[in-house]
């Protein structure tokens, strides 16, 4: 990467901002998964209170339940994807830091690329 130091500083700042926003998204995903878990606990308690009605409703709402399960899987996938993005961006920040401050030792860069 052959950028002037001023542009490297901007790039480094942009990477930091991206990591910050992705960490906010991780918090959102974790909260949403927790709410889904709590909602499923409520549903289990309701099944034991009214078994006949709950069986009938579960048959009626089977497509909706399948859709919600697909949403749950998508949410888990998004969470894992965001965590991997943060890992990659942190490696890139280390690489840019090395370019900004230690241009003499090029062998060290092989660890990051």
Wavefront OBJ file of the C-alpha trace (Angstrom):
o trace
v 0.000 0.000 0.000
v 1.703 3.150 -1.187
v -0.225 6.012 0.333
v 1.094 9.204 1.878
v 1.113 9.253 5.638
v -1.835 11.663 5.726
v -3.972 9.225 3.716
v -2.811 6.319 5.888
v -4.023 8.270 8.909
v -7.438 8.746 7.294
v -7.592 5.076 6.364
v -6.657 4.095 9.919
v -9.391 6.348 11.312
v -11.935 4.858 8.867
v -10.973 1.351 9.977
v -11.431 2.323 13.618
v -14.868 3.771 12.873
v -15.886 0.606 11.021
v -14.854 -1.553 13.961
v -16.780 0.687 16.350
v -19.963 0.440 14.266
v -19.643 -3.307 13.906
v -19.288 -3.687 17.670
v -22.562 -1.789 18.043
v -24.169 -4.231 15.601
v -22.841 -7.171 17.629
v -24.493 -5.714 20.724
v -27.757 -5.389 18.786
v -27.568 -8.997 17.535
v -26.826 -10.357 21.007
v -29.760 -8.463 22.526
v -32.077 -9.648 19.763
v -30.977 -13.282 20.245
v -31.545 -12.964 23.982
v -35.082 -11.639 23.403
v -35.811 -14.557 21.089
v -34.595 -16.974 23.751
v -36.806 -15.373 26.383
v -39.795 -15.485 24.027
v -39.254 -19.209 23.403
v -39.210 -19.821 27.167
v -42.559 -18.067 27.460
v -43.940 -20.231 24.664
v -42.775 -23.406 26.410
v -44.536 -22.378 29.606
v -47.695 -21.657 27.659
v -47.565 -25.115 26.055
v -47.646 -26.781 29.448
v -50.535 -24.612 30.630
v -52.818 -25.358 27.654
v -51.558 -28.434 25.806
v -54.551 -29.002 23.513
v -54.811 -25.404 22.362
v -51.056 -25.117 21.953
v -50.909 -28.241 19.750
v -53.692 -26.900 17.574
v -52.013 -23.486 17.319
v -48.636 -25.000 16.553
v -50.165 -26.878 13.610
v -51.858 -23.725 12.359
v -48.749 -21.569 12.779
v -46.235 -24.088 11.441
v -45.211 -21.973 8.408
v -44.745 -18.935 10.623
v -42.629 -20.925 13.059
v -40.458 -22.189 10.222
v -40.007 -18.646 8.980
v -39.049 -17.458 12.469
v -36.529 -20.274 12.754
v -34.996 -19.176 9.437
v -34.806 -15.628 10.801
v -33.053 -16.972 13.880
v -30.493 -18.775 11.724
v -29.942 -15.633 9.664
v -29.394 -13.611 12.830
v -26.805 -16.113 14.069
v -25.085 -15.999 10.685
v -24.996 -12.183 10.719
v -23.521 -12.217 14.213
v -20.738 -14.607 13.203
v -20.077 -12.670 10.009
v -19.755 -9.390 11.912
v -17.361 -10.955 14.405
v -15.158 -12.195 11.556
v -15.249 -8.748 9.949
v -13.955 -7.237 13.179
v -11.098 -9.744 13.287
v -10.089 -8.932 9.699
v -10.335 -5.182 10.277
v -8.187 -5.427 13.409
v -5.488 -7.249 11.412
v -5.682 -4.522 8.783
v -5.262 -1.867 11.487
v -2.106 -3.607 12.676
v -0.827 -3.677 9.114
v -1.563 0.027 8.568
v 0.015 0.910 11.917
v 3.134 -0.878 10.864
v 3.176 1.012 7.560
v 2.634 4.319 9.345
v 5.340 3.946 11.969
v 7.847 1.186 11.026
v 8.637 1.347 7.338
v 12.149 -0.071 7.755
v 11.361 -3.708 8.589
v 9.405 -5.231 5.676
v 9.779 -8.842 6.911
v 7.338 -8.144 9.730
v 4.607 -7.378 7.189
v 4.626 -10.971 5.925
v 2.855 -11.972 9.124
v -0.190 -9.893 8.190
v -0.523 -10.586 4.467
l 1 2 3 4 5 6 7 8 9 10 11 12 13 14 15 16 17 18 19 20 21 22 23 24 25 26 27 28 29 30 31 32 33 34 35 36 37 38 39 40 41 42 43 44 45 46 47 48 49 50 51 52 53 54 55 56 57 58 59 60 61 62 63 64 65 66 67 68 69 70 71 72 73 74 75 76 77 78 79 80 81 82 83 84 85 86 87 88 89 90 91 92 93 94 95 96 97 98 99 100 101 102 103 104 105 106 107 108 109 110 111 112 113
